[in-house]
Amino acid sequence: MKKIVKNGTIVTATDTYKADLLIEDGKIAMIGRNLDEKDAEVIDAKGCYVFPGGIDPHTHLDMPFGGTVTKDDFESGTIAAAFGGTTTIIDFCLTNKGEPLKKAIETWHNKAKGKAVIDYGFHLMISEINDDVLEELPKIIEEEGITSFKVFMAYKNVFQADDGTLYRTLVAAKELGALVMVHAENGDVIDYLTKKALADGNTDPIYHALTRPPEVEGEATGRACQLTELAGSQLYVVHVSCAQAVEKIAEARNKGLDIWGETCPQYLVLDQSYLEKPNFEGAKYVWSPPLREKWHQDVLWNALKNGQLQTLGSDQCSFDFKGQKELGRGDFTKIPNGGPMIEDRVSILFSEGVKKGRITLNQFVDIMSTRIAKLFGLFPKKGTIAVGADADLVIFDPNVERVISAETHHMSVDYNAFEGMKVTGEPVSVLSRGEFVIRDKTFVGKPGYGQYLNRARYGNYAVSKRDEKLTI
């Protein structure tokens, strides 16, 4: 059935205007004033913004870690994402050394099949580079449309790859048209600091942060940038948390390098003091990189405003406090790393960013959707409101106030990292390819509706840093 969204204010990364939208066959068929189509369902967006659906480039659903598995799978995780105004996620396929990459991809397809309520794609972890991997990568890009590779510089003896692996991945990505993503922390130094902390009897959650200081993130970020320059390749630094990492990314971009940076809502509004909460509650806030001292927040907001950082991911990786986070009582290194962020990513960016004058409305759309679509081969199908684009839409009330709480969220986890935080602005209805997933704040979607996205190679739509003038 055709639908017309009427009376709303359409907001894209570049424009803000009053218009109606005609939706037909899951696509935006027409944009204009006073549209009137027979037999079309009318959706009244009066008093609301109409945004392109949010894209979360950084999720971990149904992921094994530290002897347990994340609480949210592709069903609960994507339902929560949709309530939050996200219509596309890109999750991470974890690989095992010595096994074909295709095996990991099949595992992740099985995790998502019949469960996702919104569209999804995959990034692929690279833990080793050898002839077998190099032979497999072109086929994966061609057949699966996985055009982004993740390399961990941390989690020694678990995920961490050496510099040679990172460099060879960058070289391969340049040739193949893929974007390399890095978790940038110096895993070797962290390994030393954590062992020393435990030997000294320092076992509380706060030592997770103290053994992963911002200097180890800044060092690894700078090293990754230099290797990218050497390879003549392209890099995306995930979950940037501190001034030291922002500085290295800004330096590299000012040299004209194709380097991009993502931060997350938790780093914009929470700080290191949360890890000192009594009764082991600090464990709720253990993720990597860790929360930083509060002054880093202003640096991150300014970096989003001036383009030094370009995107916001959630790094959704939820573990219950009871029974999962508690595995680390008496040893902070055994606390599963991660938090529940997928549902509140968009609202926090709007409330703390737009409403408080830190970023513009159009920057908000670019940061939470459009730039991500461009970087990860989804634009213009996703990430904008234009004729021919998928009708992934968020009807958003910019004035409603609410309090974030585990009692009202839709994630499967037993706490909310932003508990008690007041935000302004909330999605009212969310459409994926023209069909309601959320209607009047009620879930009406269907598990299995979400489609797997075969993504284009890097550079097909992405604005190259070499062609973009950066304003500091």
URQUIGI-V217169 format. One line per field, one symbol per residue. burial: 1 if it has 24 or more other ideal C-beta (glycine too) atoms within 12 Angstrom, else 0. Layout:
# URQUIGI-V217169
burial->???
This chain:
# URQUIGI-V217169
burial->0111110111111000001111110111111000100000001010011111111111111111110111111111111111111111111111100000110110111011001111111111111110001001100110011111111111110111101011111111110111111111111011001100100000111111111111111111111111111010111111111111111111111000111111111111111101111001111111111111100110111111111111111111111110011111001111111111111111111111110001111111111111111111111111111100111111111100010101001111101111101011111111111111110010101000111110111111111010000100
